[in-house]
């Protein structure tokens, strides 16, 4: 892939964290991190668009359903979900 030289101003703590990773150039590490962040944002945008489509087709979920989904996601993040909860 073609590369282009630019100048970035980063906070000192970010630079120190990048240097601590080591093993590769700061440019490679920063490029990888930005690529991952952009892919994550694109995925999130696509997911939000899909959820909007579902809302338009089926109607928005009620408050109780949203609360249950929030609780489930909180438990997933904490690693406290069993097969029964996920079903």
C-alpha positions in Angstrom: 0.0 0.0 0.0 1.3 3.5 -0.9 2.4 5.6 2.1 2.5 9.3 2.5 4.6 11.3 5.0 2.6 13.6 7.3 3.3 15.3 10.6 1.3 14.4 13.7 1.3 16.1 17.0 0.6 13.6 19.7 0.3 14.0 23.5 3.4 12.9 25.4 1.6 10.1 27.2 0.5 8.6 23.8 4.1 8.8 22.5 5.4 7.1 25.6 2.8 4.4 25.3 3.7 3.9 21.6 7.4 3.7 22.4 6.7 1.2 25.2 5.1 -1.2 22.7 8.4 -1.2 20.8 9.4 -3.7 18.2 8.3 -1.6 15.2 8.5 2.0 14.1 6.1 4.5 15.6 4.7 5.0 12.1 3.8 1.4 11.7 2.2 1.2 15.2 0.3 4.5 14.6 -0.9 3.3 11.2 -2.1 0.0 12.6 -3.9 1.8 15.5 -5.6 4.3 13.2 -6.6 1.5 10.8 -8.2 -0.4 13.6 -10.0 2.7 14.9 -11.3 3.5 11.5 -12.5 0.0 10.9 -14.2 0.0 14.3 -16.0 3.3 13.6 -17.1 2.0 10.2 -18.5 -1.1 11.8 -20.3 0.9 14.4 -21.8 3.2 11.8 -23.0 0.2 9.8 -24.5 -1.4 12.9 -26.3 1.8 13.8 -27.7 2.1 10.3 -28.9 -1.5 10.5 -30.6 -0.8 13.8 -32.3 2.3 12.3 -33.5 0.1 9.4 -34.9 -2.5 11.9 -36.6 0.3 13.9 -38.2 1.6 10.7 -39.4 -1.8 9.6 -40.5 -3.2 13.0 -40.8 -0.2 15.3 -38.5 0.9 18.0 -38.1 -1.4 21.1 -40.0 -0.4 24.2 -38.2 0.9 27.3 -38.4 -2.5 29.1 -36.7 -4.2 26.1 -34.0 -1.6 25.9 -33.3 -1.9 29.7 -33.0 -5.7 29.4 -30.6 -5.3 26.4 -28.5 -2.8 28.4 -28.3 -5.2 31.3 -27.4 -8.1 29.1 -24.6 -6.1 27.4 -23.3 -4.9 30.8 -23.1 -8.6 31.9 -21.4 -9.6 28.7 -18.8 -6.9 29.3 -18.3 -8.2 32.8 -18.1 -11.8 31.6 -21.3 -12.8 33.7 -23.5 -14.2 30.9 -24.5 -17.9 30.8 -26.2 -19.6 27.9 -29.6 -19.1 29.4 -29.2 -15.3 29.6 -28.0 -15.0 26.1 -30.9 -17.0 24.6 
